[in-house]
Amino acid sequence: MKNTLISKTIKGVSLAIATSALSLSAMAADINPAVVYSDAGKFDKSFSEAVWNNGVKRFMDETGIEVKEAEPTNLAQVEQYLKRLAKRGHSPIVAVGFSQTNAVLAAAQEYPDTQFTLIDGWAPEPNVQNVGFKEHEGSFLVGVLAAMKSESGVLGFVGGMDIPLISAFGCGYEQGAKYQNADIKVIQNMTGSTPAAFGNPSKGAELTRSQMESGADVIFAAAGGTGTGVYQAAADAGKYAIGVDSNQNHLHPGTMLTSMVKRVGEATYLSYTSAMENNWQAGPVTLGLAEGGVDWALDEHNRPLITSQMEARVNDIKAKIIAGDIVVHDYRTDNACTY
């Protein structure tokens, strides 16, 4: 299903929000946006922080319109926040993370005139925009890089909560690694079976040390705040790590090989701006490499680690995925990782 949000590809998009202060103030009267962050915290150095930095903050800086923010400390508070914001006239309300799905369903049914944007979940209500990403495509790219960088022939993957969404990261990563080197070994571990798995750095460090003891010299974390433990353990051991969601290259320069960026902030920003332009639409929105929704990060922090050969290789593969010449299997289609 095509969507206005999809048609405006994130990469290189020019929204022309307002050309004058007068037109901006006129549009501002029609939007009262809000966001409910994940219970991992607004500054989790990963998912929610990407929503803040590249979505909420960007929107407020560019438009001068306040975004009402809610920071639940547990899942039980999410539905209360969503309903409270809707009751007070906020719309659209961005709900950050799949764990908010049931809460969004309940709030959307109670407040059918409120626009909700759910990131990484599926709430089939006529007033909910469901934004998903092709994480497997971006993970494929960093898997290629990891295989090129590895000297041991063993890679690691530390996931957060053991769910298909996180398995899609690991599956894409392994596909990319084996596309580059069919003989490479990938060790995968999940941190836990509840949302708390995204906020357990000590467990992330423990799993990373175990993987390194088994030979892993590049470890990819798709685990929210748990990833900070992964990166620290890799840095302490002189190994490489790969960040996720936000560009995390700056956390440990010299350790962070790259980051698999997932532009949840851009999706947030576009939810608000499309509402301003009166073309916000409910329904599914899926963003992959072609739409600029996922990618790999190259900047001054990891530039010394990426050779020209590595850069050319991964960008060639990226172009082939976009063109359809390489099809990356999505674990979520059959709950299996096939190549």
C-alpha positions in Angstrom: 0.0 0.0 0.0 1.5 3.3 -1.1 1.4 6.1 1.4 2.1 9.8 1.1 4.8 9.4 3.7 6.5 6.7 1.6 6.3 8.7 -1.6 8.3 11.4 0.1 11.5 9.5 0.4 13.4 10.3 3.6 16.7 10.6 1.8 17.0 14.0 0.3 13.5 15.0 1.0 12.6 18.7 0.9 9.3 19.3 2.6 9.1 23.1 2.2 7.3 23.3 5.5 6.9 27.1 5.5 8.2 29.9 3.4 7.3 32.6 5.7 6.6 33.3 9.4 3.0 34.1 8.5 2.3 30.8 6.7 4.1 28.9 9.5 2.0 30.5 12.2 -1.1 29.7 10.2 -0.2 26.0 10.0 0.9 25.9 13.6 -2.6 26.5 14.8 -3.7 23.2 13.3 -1.2 20.9 14.9 -0.6 20.1 18.6 2.0 17.2 18.4 3.2 14.9 21.2 5.5 11.9 21.7 5.6 9.1 24.2 9.1 7.7 24.4 9.9 4.1 25.2 10.3 3.1 28.8 14.1 2.7 28.2 14.3 6.5 28.5 14.5 9.5 26.2 18.3 9.5 26.3 18.9 5.8 25.8 21.7 6.5 23.3 19.8 4.5 20.8 16.1 4.3 19.7 14.3 7.0 21.7 17.3 9.3 21.5 17.1 9.1 17.7 13.4 10.1 17.9 14.4 13.1 20.1 17.4 14.3 18.2 16.3 13.8 14.6 12.6 14.0 15.0 11.2 16.0 17.9 14.0 18.4 18.5 14.5 19.0 14.8 10.8 19.7 14.3 10.7 22.1 17.3 13.9 23.9 16.1 12.6 24.4 12.6 9.0 25.3 13.3 9.0 26.8 16.8 6.1 24.5 17.6 6.2 22.7 21.0 6.0 18.9 21.0 4.6 17.7 24.3 6.8 14.9 25.6 6.0 12.0 27.9 8.6 9.7 29.4 7.1 6.6 30.9 9.2 4.6 33.4 7.2 1.4 32.8 4.8 0.0 30.2 1.8 0.4 32.6 2.1 4.2 32.2 2.1 4.2 28.4 -1.7 3.9 27.9 -2.3 6.5 30.5 0.0 8.9 28.8 -1.4 8.3 25.4 -5.0 8.8 26.5 -4.2 11.8 28.6 -2.4 13.5 25.6 -5.3 12.7 23.3 -7.9 14.0 25.8 -5.9 17.3 26.0 -6.1 17.7 22.2 -2.7 16.6 21.1 -2.3 15.2 17.6 -0.5 13.5 16.0 1.0 11.5 18.9 4.1 9.5 18.1 4.3 6.2 20.1 7.9 4.9 20.2 8.4 1.2 20.0 6.5 -2.1 19.4 5.9 -2.4 23.2 3.3 0.4 22.9 1.1 -1.5 20.4 -1.6 -2.5 22.8 -1.7 0.9 24.4 -2.0 2.6 21.0 -4.9 0.3 20.1 -6.8 1.2 23.2 -6.1 4.9 22.9 -6.9 5.0 19.2 -10.3 3.3 19.8 -11.2 5.7 22.6 -10.1 8.8 20.7 -10.9 8.1 17.0 -10.3 11.7 16.0 -6.7 11.7 17.2 -3.9 10.8 14.9 -1.4 8.3 16.3 1.9 7.2 14.7 3.2 3.9 16.0 6.9 3.1 15.3 7.8 -0.5 15.0 4.3 -1.9 15.8 1.0 -2.7 14.1 -2.2 -1.3 15.4 -4.9 -1.7 12.6 -7.1 1.3 13.5 -8.2 3.9 10.9 -6.5 6.7 12.9 -3.1 4.9 13.3 -0.1 5.3 11.0 2.1 2.2 11.5 5.8 2.8 10.6 8.0 -0.2 10.0 11.6 -0.5 8.7 13.5 -3.0 6.6 16.1 -3.6 9.4 17.3 -6.7 7.6 18.5 -4.6 4.6 20.7 -2.2 6.8 21.9 -5.2 8.9 23.0 -6.9 5.7 25.3 -4.0 4.9 27.0 -4.0 8.3 27.3 -7.7 8.1 29.3 -7.3 4.9 31.6 -4.7 6.7 32.0 -7.0 9.7 33.1 -9.9 7.5 35.6 -7.7 5.7 37.0 -6.4 9.0 37.1 -9.7 10.9 40.5 -11.4 11.3 39.2 -14.4 13.2 36.4 -15.4 10.9 33.9 -15.2 13.8 31.4 -12.5 14.4 29.0 -11.8 17.2 25.4 -10.5 17.5 23.7 -9.4 20.7 20.0 -8.8 20.5 17.7 -7.3 23.0 14.3 -9.0 23.5 13.9 -12.3 21.8 11.2 -11.3 19.3 11.0 -11.6 15.4 11.8 -7.9 15.0 15.2 -8.3 16.7 15.8 -11.6 14.9 15.4 -9.7 11.7 18.5 -7.7 12.6 20.5 -10.8 13.4 19.3 -12.6 10.3 20.1 -9.7 8.0 23.5 -9.4 9.6 24.4 -13.0 9.1 23.2 -13.0 5.5 25.4 -10.0 4.7 28.4 -11.6 6.5 28.0 -14.9 4.6 27.4 -13.1 1.3 30.9 -11.6 1.8 32.5 -14.8 3.3 30.6 -18.1 3.1 32.8 -19.7 5.7 32.3 -17.0 8.4 30.7 -18.0 11.7 28.1 -15.8 13.4 27.3 -16.3 17.1 23.9 -14.9 18.1 22.5 -14.4 21.6 19.4 -12.6 22.9 19.5 -10.7 26.2 16.1 -11.7 27.4 12.4 -12.3 26.8 10.9 -9.1 28.2 11.3 -5.4 27.3 13.8 -5.2 30.2 16.2 -6.8 27.8 16.7 -3.5 26.1 18.0 -1.9 29.3 20.6 -4.3 30.7 24.1 -3.2 29.8 25.8 -5.6 32.3 24.1 -8.6 30.6 25.1 -7.2 27.2 28.7 -7.0 28.3 28.5 -10.5 29.7 27.2 -11.9 26.4 29.9 -10.0 24.5 32.7 -11.3 26.6 31.4 -14.9 26.0 31.2 -14.4 22.3 34.8 -12.9 22.2 36.0 -15.9 24.2 34.6 -18.0 21.3 36.6 -16.0 18.8 34.2 -13.1 17.8 36.2 -10.0 17.0 33.3 -7.8 15.6 30.0 -7.7 17.6 26.8 -6.1 16.4 24.3 -5.0 19.1 20.6 -4.6 18.3 19.6 -4.2 21.9 18.8 -0.6 22.8 20.5 0.6 26.0 21.9 -2.9 26.5 24.2 -2.1 23.6 26.2 0.3 25.7 27.5 -2.7 27.7 28.4 -4.5 24.4 30.4 -1.5 23.1 32.3 -1.1 26.4 33.2 -4.8 26.6 34.4 -4.7 23.0 36.4 -1.5 23.7 38.0 -3.1 26.8 39.1 -6.1 24.8 40.3 -4.2 21.8 37.7 -5.7 19.5 35.2 -4.0 17.2 31.5 -3.2 17.7 28.6 -2.1 15.5 26.0 0.3 16.8 22.3 0.5 16.0 19.4 2.9 15.5 21.2 6.1 16.2 24.7 6.8 14.7 26.7 5.5 17.7 30.1 5.8 16.1 31.1 8.6 18.5 30.6 6.4 21.7 34.0 4.6 21.3 36.0 5.9 18.4 38.4 3.2 17.3 36.0 0.5 18.5 32.8 1.3 16.6 33.2 0.0 13.1 30.0 1.5 12.0 26.3 1.8 13.0 23.2 0.4 11.4 21.1 3.6 11.5 17.4 3.3 11.6 15.9 6.7 11.0 13.1 6.6 13.5 13.7 10.3 14.0 13.0 11.1 10.4 9.7 9.1 10.6 8.7 11.1 13.6 9.6 14.4 11.9 7.6 13.4 8.8 4.6 12.4 10.9 4.4 15.9 12.3 5.2 17.8 9.0 2.7 15.7 7.0 0.1 16.6 9.6 1.0 20.3 9.2 0.5 19.9 5.4 -2.8 18.1 5.9 -1.6 15.0 4.2 -1.0 12.7 7.2 -2.4 9.3 6.4 -3.1 6.2 8.5 -2.0 2.8 7.5 1.3 1.0 6.9 4.5 2.8 6.1 7.6 0.7 5.4 11.0 2.3 5.0 14.1 0.5 3.7 17.3 1.4 1.9 15.5 2.7 -1.1 13.5 5.2 1.1 16.5 6.1 3.2 14.9 4.6 6.3 18.0 2.4 7.1 21.6 2.7 6.2 25.2 2.4 7.5 27.1 5.2 9.1 30.4 6.6 7.9 31.8 9.7 9.6 34.9 11.2 11.2 34.7 8.8 14.1 35.0 5.5 12.1 36.6 6.8 8.9 40.1 5.4 9.9 38.5 1.9 10.3 36.9 1.8 6.8 39.1 1.2 3.9 38.3 2.5 0.4 37.8 -1.1 -0.6 35.3 -1.7 2.2 33.4 1.5 1.4 33.2 0.7 -2.3 32.1 -2.8 -1.6 29.3 -2.0 0.8 28.0 0.9 -1.4 27.9 -1.4 -4.4 25.9 -4.0 -2.5 23.6 -1.2 -1.2 22.9 -0.1 -4.8 22.1 -3.8 -5.8 19.7 -4.2 -2.9 17.9 -1.0 -3.9 17.8 -2.1 -7.5 16.4 -5.5 -6.5 19.5 -7.5 -7.7 20.1 -8.7 -4.1 17.0 -9.6 -2.1 17.6 -9.8 1.6 15.3 -12.3 3.4 13.2 -10.8 6.2 13.0 -13.2 9.2 9.5 -11.9 10.0 8.0 -13.4 6.8 8.4 -17.0 8.1 10.3 -16.8 11.4 13.3 -18.5 9.8 16.6 -17.2 8.6 17.2 -18.5 5.0 19.8 -17.4 2.4 
